[in-house]
Amino acid sequence: METDWAGRALRLVDTGGFDTGDESPYAAGIREQVRAALAAADVVLFLVDGRAGPLGDDFSIADEVRRQRVPCLLVANKLDDPAAAPAPELYELGLGEPVCVSAAHGLGTGDLLDRAVALLPDPDHDAPQAAADNEIPVAIVGRPNAGKSSLFNAIVGEPRVLVSDVAGTTRDAIDTSVETAEGRFRFVDTAGMRKAAKISGIEYYSYLRSLQSLDRAHVAIIVADATLGLTELDFVAGVEATQRGCATVVVMNKWDVAHPDLDEARALVSEKLRQRPLVLPVSAKTHEGVHELLDVVADLHGRYTAHIATPVLNRFLGVVAAARSLPSKHGKRLKMYYMAQYETAPPRFAIEVNDRSLIRRDFGFFVENRLRDQFGLAGVPVIIDFKGK
């Protein structure tokens, strides 16, 4: 769940119950999921029964937390009386002073969030790391088992590439720099992909981690499974990439096994994803399409960071005005006077108009789509600000 507190954006991840006495495959999978969530977290909230005190599994969970070396708050729940003290046995867990709350009544939750935010890494530490000169930050994201790790390995496994690992800007993140004939790329948080490739049963948390990598990328490769076709999770990943300001390309992996209708997939992507990214066939196993994909990523980044001259944009504005009747309201018609680009990565434009209230949603999309068509911005996030005189 996404939320915020005291000016900090938070992602809260709930885990299943950690039961060491249940040897069923389902319970074992949950234990793996809990460990994966601990490894990916910046702060852990360890919830216990504040009245009954610790149970046997609470000591096992405390040991797991200590092994991960993650900042942890021991949260004593069910203390509905503000004057009530937590069970003294909770101190035996060795996790410090319990934070008293009542989830049923919301008591103490503000203090809990204050303490959790205080334990988060410095906001400057989370800021996107500046890429080296001519280095393109890339995230590989997608649904579980679509082949993200295999695609990454296909890229870095080529004998013609130079590979080096560098520390990322988030906890335990490792970025991998790759120099190829198509350009220099930095693949963001490849440690998350490597863990996902080695550990089973943690698909949900590895998926969350892959989405977090979008915050430090300029281009996102959305990996879909060609044997399954495009799924809702593929589109969710595409929307997440757009919201985080990444350029996007969709790859249909496992092309050596299945050949879905590419025209149909492209039409569906164009309908579902606002950026209208390209759809490419790829096989991580045979390396088919990998070079073409890197060419597209390099080209996308070039357009993502390009600046379009103001005279060119104003000529485009005249073409738009001639192509469609401009919206009007109560006899007043929209007029567009001037257009300029004032940011890149992602590109952001301003259009001066006579009255912003005349802009309808469908007209805004029309201008955005014409801008993509005119300047080859398919797959690139475009921000247009309509400003009154």
C-alpha positions as CSV (number, residue, x, y, z in Angstrom):
1,M,0.0,0.0,0.0
2,E,1.3,3.5,-0.9
3,T,0.9,6.3,1.6
4,D,2.9,9.1,3.2
5,W,3.7,10.5,6.6
6,A,5.5,13.7,7.6
7,G,6.4,14.4,4.0
8,R,7.9,11.0,3.3
9,A,6.4,8.6,0.7
10,L,5.9,5.1,2.2
11,R,5.2,1.7,0.8
12,L,3.7,-0.6,3.4
13,V,4.1,-4.4,2.7
14,D,2.1,-6.9,4.7
15,T,3.4,-10.4,5.1
16,G,1.8,-13.7,5.9
17,G,2.0,-15.4,9.3
18,F,5.4,-16.8,10.2
19,D,4.7,-20.3,11.5
20,T,7.8,-22.5,12.2
21,G,5.6,-25.5,13.3
22,D,3.8,-25.9,10.0
23,E,5.9,-28.0,7.5
24,S,3.5,-27.7,4.6
25,P,4.8,-26.3,1.4
26,Y,2.4,-23.4,1.7
27,A,3.8,-22.4,5.2
28,A,7.3,-22.9,3.9
29,G,6.6,-20.5,1.0
30,I,5.2,-17.9,3.4
31,R,8.4,-18.1,5.5
32,E,10.5,-17.5,2.4
33,Q,8.2,-14.5,1.5
34,V,8.7,-13.0,5.0
35,R,12.5,-13.4,4.7
36,A,12.4,-11.8,1.3
37,A,10.3,-8.9,2.6
38,L,12.8,-8.4,5.5
39,A,15.7,-8.2,3.0
40,A,13.9,-5.6,0.8
41,A,12.7,-3.4,3.7
42,D,14.2,-0.2,5.0
43,V,12.3,-0.5,8.4
44,V,10.5,-3.5,9.9
45,L,7.4,-3.2,12.1
46,F,7.3,-6.4,14.2
47,L,3.8,-6.8,15.6
48,V,3.2,-8.8,18.8
49,D,0.4,-9.2,21.3
50,G,1.1,-6.5,23.9
51,R,-1.1,-8.2,26.5
52,A,-0.2,-11.9,26.1
53,G,3.5,-11.3,25.6
54,P,5.7,-13.2,23.1
55,L,4.9,-16.6,21.7
56,G,7.4,-19.2,20.5
57,D,7.4,-18.0,16.9
58,D,8.0,-14.4,18.0
59,F,11.5,-15.4,19.2
60,S,12.1,-17.1,15.8
61,I,11.0,-13.9,14.0
62,A,13.2,-11.8,16.2
63,D,16.2,-13.9,15.2
64,E,15.3,-13.5,11.5
65,V,15.1,-9.7,12.0
66,R,18.5,-9.6,13.7
67,R,20.1,-11.7,10.9
68,Q,18.9,-9.2,8.3
69,R,20.3,-6.3,10.2
70,V,17.2,-4.1,9.3
71,P,16.1,-1.3,11.7
72,C,13.1,-2.7,13.6
73,L,10.4,-1.4,15.8
74,L,8.7,-3.8,18.2
75,V,5.0,-2.9,18.1
76,A,2.9,-4.1,21.1
77,N,-0.7,-4.3,19.9
78,K,-4.1,-4.7,21.7
79,L,-3.2,-2.1,24.4
80,D,-6.6,-0.3,24.3
81,D,-6.0,1.6,27.5
82,P,-3.4,4.4,27.0
83,A,-2.2,3.8,30.6
84,A,-1.6,0.1,30.1
85,A,1.9,-1.2,30.1
86,P,3.1,-3.9,27.6
87,A,3.8,-7.4,29.0
88,P,7.3,-7.3,30.5
89,E,8.2,-10.6,28.7
90,L,8.4,-8.6,25.5
91,Y,11.8,-7.3,26.5
92,E,13.1,-10.8,26.3
93,L,12.9,-10.5,22.5
94,G,15.9,-8.2,22.6
95,L,14.4,-5.6,20.2
96,G,14.3,-2.7,22.6
97,E,11.4,-0.7,24.0
98,P,8.0,-1.7,22.6
99,V,5.8,0.9,20.9
100,C,2.3,0.6,22.3
101,V,-0.6,0.7,19.9
102,S,-4.2,-0.3,19.6
103,A,-4.9,-1.3,16.0
104,A,-8.7,-1.6,16.8
105,H,-8.9,2.0,18.0
106,G,-6.0,3.7,16.2
107,L,-4.2,4.6,19.4
108,G,-0.5,5.2,19.2
109,T,-0.3,4.9,15.4
110,G,0.9,8.5,14.9
111,D,3.8,8.0,17.3
112,L,4.6,4.7,15.6
113,L,4.8,6.3,12.2
114,D,6.9,9.2,13.6
115,R,9.5,6.7,14.9
116,A,9.4,4.6,11.7
117,V,10.0,7.7,9.5
118,A,12.9,8.7,11.7
119,L,14.6,5.3,10.9
120,L,14.3,5.7,7.1
121,P,17.4,6.4,5.1
122,D,18.1,10.1,4.4
123,P,16.0,11.4,1.5
124,D,19.1,12.5,-0.3
125,H,20.3,8.9,-0.1
126,D,17.2,7.8,-2.0
127,A,17.6,10.4,-4.7
128,P,18.3,9.1,-8.2
129,Q,22.0,8.5,-8.7
130,A,23.4,10.5,-11.6
131,A,24.5,8.2,-14.4
132,A,28.0,8.3,-15.7
133,D,28.6,10.3,-18.9
134,N,26.6,8.7,-21.8
135,E,25.3,5.9,-19.5
136,I,21.6,5.1,-19.7
137,P,19.9,4.0,-16.5
138,V,17.6,1.0,-17.3
139,A,15.1,-1.0,-15.2
140,I,13.9,-4.5,-16.2
141,V,10.5,-5.1,-14.7
142,G,7.5,-7.4,-15.3
143,R,5.4,-10.1,-13.8
144,P,6.9,-13.0,-11.9
145,N,8.5,-15.7,-14.1
146,A,8.3,-13.7,-17.3
147,G,12.1,-14.0,-17.7
148,K,13.5,-10.7,-16.4
149,S,16.6,-12.4,-14.9
150,S,17.1,-14.5,-18.1
151,L,16.9,-11.3,-20.3
152,F,19.4,-9.5,-18.1
153,N,21.8,-12.5,-18.2
154,A,21.4,-12.7,-22.0
155,I,22.5,-9.0,-22.2
156,V,25.5,-9.3,-19.8
157,G,26.4,-12.8,-21.0
158,E,27.5,-11.7,-24.4
159,P,31.3,-12.0,-24.9
160,R,31.4,-8.6,-26.6
161,V,30.2,-6.6,-23.5
162,L,32.1,-5.1,-20.6
163,V,30.4,-5.6,-17.2
164,S,31.0,-4.0,-13.8
165,D,28.9,-3.9,-10.6
166,V,28.5,-0.6,-8.7
167,A,26.7,0.1,-5.5
168,G,23.2,1.6,-6.0
169,T,21.5,4.3,-4.0
170,T,19.0,2.1,-2.1
171,R,19.8,-0.5,0.6
172,D,21.4,-3.6,-0.8
173,A,20.9,-2.5,-4.4
174,I,23.6,-3.3,-6.9
175,D,23.6,-1.7,-10.4
176,T,25.4,-3.3,-13.3
177,S,27.1,-1.2,-15.9
178,V,27.3,-2.7,-19.4
179,E,29.1,-1.3,-22.4
180,T,27.9,-2.7,-25.7
181,A,28.0,-1.8,-29.4
182,E,24.6,-0.2,-28.9
183,G,25.8,2.1,-26.1
184,R,26.6,2.2,-22.3
185,F,23.8,1.1,-20.0
186,R,23.4,0.9,-16.3
187,F,20.9,-1.8,-15.3
188,V,19.3,-0.7,-12.0
189,D,19.1,-2.9,-8.9
190,T,20.2,-6.1,-10.6
191,A,20.7,-7.6,-7.1
192,G,16.9,-7.9,-6.9
193,M,16.9,-9.9,-10.1
194,R,19.7,-12.1,-9.0
195,K,17.9,-12.9,-5.8
196,A,14.7,-13.6,-7.6
197,A,16.5,-16.0,-9.9
198,K,17.9,-18.0,-7.0
199,I,15.1,-18.1,-4.5
200,S,11.6,-19.6,-5.2
201,G,8.4,-18.5,-3.5
202,I,9.1,-14.8,-3.3
203,E,7.5,-13.6,-6.5
204,Y,5.4,-10.9,-4.9
205,Y,8.3,-9.2,-3.1
206,S,10.7,-9.5,-6.0
207,Y,7.9,-7.8,-8.2
208,L,7.6,-5.0,-5.7
209,R,11.4,-4.5,-5.7
210,S,11.5,-4.4,-9.5
211,L,8.9,-1.6,-9.4
212,Q,11.0,0.3,-6.9
213,S,13.9,0.2,-9.4
214,L,11.8,2.5,-11.7
215,D,12.6,5.4,-9.5
216,R,16.2,5.4,-10.5
217,A,15.8,4.5,-14.2
218,H,15.2,6.6,-17.4
219,V,14.0,3.6,-19.5
220,A,11.9,0.7,-18.4
221,I,11.9,-2.7,-20.2
222,I,8.5,-4.3,-19.5
223,V,9.0,-8.0,-19.9
224,A,5.9,-10.0,-20.8
225,D,5.7,-13.8,-21.2
226,A,4.9,-14.7,-24.9
227,T,3.5,-18.1,-23.8
228,L,0.8,-16.3,-21.7
229,G,0.3,-13.2,-23.8
230,L,-0.1,-9.8,-22.2
231,T,-1.6,-9.9,-18.7
232,E,-3.0,-7.3,-16.3
233,L,0.3,-7.3,-14.4
234,D,2.2,-6.3,-17.6
235,F,-0.1,-3.3,-17.9
236,V,0.3,-2.4,-14.2
237,A,4.1,-2.4,-14.7
238,G,3.7,-0.1,-17.7
239,V,1.4,2.3,-15.8
240,E,3.9,2.3,-12.8
241,A,6.7,3.1,-15.2
242,T,4.7,6.0,-16.7
243,Q,3.9,7.4,-13.3
244,R,7.5,7.4,-12.4
245,G,8.5,9.2,-15.5
246,C,10.3,6.4,-17.4
247,A,10.3,5.8,-21.1
248,T,9.1,2.3,-21.8
249,V,9.4,-0.6,-24.3
250,V,7.4,-3.9,-24.0
251,V,9.2,-7.1,-24.9
252,M,7.5,-10.4,-25.6
253,N,10.0,-12.9,-24.1
254,K,10.2,-16.6,-24.8
255,W,9.6,-15.9,-28.5
256,D,11.4,-19.2,-29.3
257,V,8.5,-21.1,-27.6
258,A,5.4,-19.1,-28.6
259,H,4.5,-16.6,-31.3
260,P,1.5,-14.6,-30.3
261,D,0.0,-12.1,-32.8
262,L,2.3,-9.1,-32.6
263,D,-0.1,-6.7,-34.3
264,E,-2.8,-7.7,-31.8
265,A,-0.4,-7.2,-28.9
266,R,0.7,-3.8,-30.3
267,A,-2.9,-2.7,-30.7
268,L,-3.7,-3.7,-27.1
269,V,-0.6,-1.9,-25.7
270,S,-1.5,1.2,-27.6
271,E,-5.0,1.1,-26.1
272,K,-4.0,0.3,-22.5
273,L,-0.8,2.3,-22.1
274,R,-0.8,6.0,-22.6
275,Q,2.8,6.2,-23.8
276,R,2.1,3.8,-26.7
277,P,5.4,2.0,-26.3
278,L,6.9,-0.3,-29.0
279,V,6.4,-4.1,-28.6
280,L,9.3,-6.3,-29.6
281,P,9.8,-10.1,-29.8
282,V,12.7,-11.4,-27.8
283,S,14.1,-14.7,-26.7
284,A,16.4,-14.5,-23.7
285,K,17.2,-18.2,-24.2
286,T,18.4,-17.9,-27.9
287,H,19.3,-14.1,-27.6
288,E,17.0,-13.4,-30.6
289,G,16.1,-9.7,-30.6
290,V,18.4,-8.7,-27.8
291,H,20.6,-6.4,-30.0
292,E,17.4,-4.8,-31.5
293,L,16.1,-4.2,-28.0
294,L,19.3,-2.4,-26.9
295,D,19.1,-0.3,-30.1
296,V,15.5,0.7,-29.2
297,V,16.5,1.5,-25.5
298,A,19.3,3.8,-26.7
299,D,17.0,5.5,-29.2
300,L,14.3,5.9,-26.5
301,H,16.8,7.6,-24.2
302,G,17.9,9.9,-26.9
303,R,14.4,11.1,-27.4
304,Y,13.8,11.2,-23.7
305,T,16.6,13.6,-23.2
306,A,16.2,15.6,-26.4
307,H,15.2,19.3,-26.6
308,I,12.9,20.4,-29.4
309,A,13.5,23.9,-30.7
310,T,10.7,26.5,-29.9
311,P,10.2,27.6,-33.5
312,V,9.6,23.9,-34.5
313,L,7.1,23.5,-31.6
314,N,5.2,26.7,-32.6
315,R,4.8,25.4,-36.2
316,F,3.5,22.2,-34.7
317,L,1.0,24.2,-32.7
318,G,-0.3,25.7,-35.9
319,V,-0.8,22.3,-37.5
320,V,-2.7,21.1,-34.4
321,A,-5.0,24.1,-34.5
322,A,-5.7,23.5,-38.1
323,A,-6.3,19.8,-37.7
324,R,-9.2,20.0,-35.3
325,S,-11.8,22.4,-34.2
326,L,-10.6,24.0,-30.9
327,P,-12.9,23.5,-27.8
328,S,-15.2,26.3,-26.8
329,K,-17.6,27.0,-23.9
330,H,-20.4,29.6,-23.7
331,G,-19.3,31.1,-27.0
332,K,-15.7,31.5,-26.0
333,R,-13.2,29.5,-28.1
334,L,-9.8,28.2,-27.0
335,K,-6.8,30.0,-28.5
336,M,-3.2,28.7,-28.3
337,Y,-0.6,31.3,-28.6
338,Y,2.8,29.8,-27.9
339,M,4.6,26.5,-27.2
340,A,8.0,25.8,-25.7
341,Q,9.9,22.9,-24.1
342,Y,11.4,23.7,-20.7
343,E,12.5,20.4,-19.3
344,T,14.0,17.1,-20.5
345,A,14.2,13.6,-19.0
346,P,11.2,13.4,-19.2
347,P,10.3,16.1,-21.8
348,R,7.9,18.8,-20.5
349,F,6.2,21.4,-22.6
350,A,4.2,24.6,-21.9
351,I,1.4,25.9,-24.1
352,E,0.1,29.4,-23.5
353,V,-3.6,29.7,-24.0
354,N,-6.3,32.3,-23.5
355,D,-8.3,30.4,-20.9
356,R,-7.2,27.1,-19.2
357,S,-10.8,26.3,-18.3
358,L,-11.5,25.6,-22.0
359,I,-9.1,22.6,-22.1
360,R,-11.0,19.3,-22.1
361,R,-9.4,16.0,-21.3
362,D,-10.0,14.6,-24.8
363,F,-8.3,17.7,-26.3
364,G,-5.3,17.3,-24.0
365,F,-4.9,13.7,-25.1
366,F,-5.3,14.7,-28.8
367,V,-2.4,17.3,-28.5
368,E,-0.3,14.7,-26.6
369,N,-0.8,12.0,-29.2
370,R,-0.1,14.4,-32.1
371,L,3.1,15.4,-30.4
372,R,4.2,11.8,-30.1
373,D,3.4,11.1,-33.8
374,Q,5.1,14.3,-35.0
375,F,8.4,13.9,-33.0
376,G,8.7,10.1,-32.7
377,L,7.9,10.1,-28.9
378,A,6.2,6.7,-28.8
379,G,7.1,5.1,-25.4
380,V,8.4,8.5,-24.0
381,P,6.5,10.2,-21.2
382,V,5.2,13.6,-22.3
383,I,4.0,16.3,-19.9
384,I,2.1,19.3,-21.3
385,D,1.2,22.2,-19.1
386,F,-1.5,24.5,-20.5
387,K,-0.9,28.0,-19.0
388,G,-3.3,31.0,-19.0
389,K,-2.0,34.3,-20.3
